[in-house]
Amino acid sequence: MGRITLRHALVAMALTATVVATAAPANAAVTRIGRVVQEPSPYEARFPDLLTLDDGRIMAVWHRAAEHQNAVGKVQVAFDNRDNGRTWPERHDALADMTPMAGRDMRDPKLGKMHDGSVLLTWFVPNDGVYYAVWRPGWSYFATPQKLSVPGISGTLAEHGGILAVEGSDQVLIPVYTGSGNSYVAKATYQGTASYVLPVSTFHTLQTTSQAADGRDEMWFEPSLAQFDDTIVAVVRHERWLRTNSSDRLGAPARVVTWNVNAATPTFTRADWNVQASSHHLLKTADDRLLFTFGDRGVTYRPTYGTLISNPAQLPWRQPSAGQKVVPIYNSGFGDQANPSSVETTPGTFVTAGYNAKKWASSEGNGTSPSGGSLWLLETLDDDYL
């Protein structure tokens, strides 16, 4: 765990207290329980993902780079000390050999656990595509990366959701999207120790770009997945771009999509959830609910929020306006944050990653902080969401 001075700790506590006091419901008690890493200036720990391994440790990955984009970022991996995220004795490059990714930006690292306890790491390289690598129990690093190929999808692929191992099957679902605003889910076979390669057999379209009556394009990004019995639940980020000026982008309600995993030709059910959820994460809980954490694009600085969906396979989800409780989890007081990820450490106890995208400085300022570059862990309880 990175060195935390008294000043660091006091600033961190003050930030957390401000968030809870000004935004959280009275019975919400978000607790900062640990720090995975504090990257040295000018680096930051962005786009984290968390996963609980079969041996009880938490694995964390993140993008280590000086900027959000137009940078050369490397994926890092860390393992906690089997203490539910309190200490992190092992941190290093994610790949055993980083040479294949030299000079390339490894963005949005995501984790998916297979039935044999192995983990598949995915990331994308801008203007190139999606890559993946395998980690097996007992290893410290991920193996040689492979490039994902999905015949039939035009455009360069990107991803923001982990690979999902289909229950009771050797099939995996891989959520991907393109810069043109189309989102898909590809199906492949996980071959275990026989091969690192994921041969894709087919794909399905979740959402496609269309033009609305007001001239804006409906754009769909960052699909992520969870399985509940025979139902797959996907959430897709939704934005509305002005066709004549693509830098003019409006947030829109997230789209929730469900289908039967056993259907050869799925019938999709779709409904909107009226929050501008972006860079989100889906965690299936021990009691078959869904902890949905996200950055709210409709709020200044896009802070991290969470909600606990009782019956996620049943659409539509209850809206916040109808009483669905949404809990503020983390706000660094600066833009370009969110990208949360969560694990359930014990039934009803959740740990969510949040990063301070400020640059490191000895004092708090506009875009600077003594805790700049920190990847924090925030704990919430089941009761906070009820």
JOPE-V634112 format. One record per helix or strand of 3 or more residues. SS is the DSSP state (a for helix, b for strand). FROM is the first residue (numbers start at 1). TO is the last residue. If there is no record, write none. Layout:
SS:FROM:TO
SS:FROM:TO
This chain:
a:6:23
b:31:38
b:44:52
b:58:65
b:74:79
b:90:93
a:99:101
b:107:113
b:119:125
b:129:135
b:171:178
b:183:189
a:192:194
b:199:207
b:216:228
b:231:242
b:245:251
b:254:260
b:269:273
b:277:284
b:290:296
b:304:309
a:320:322
b:327:330
b:342:346
b:349:355
b:374:381
a:382:385
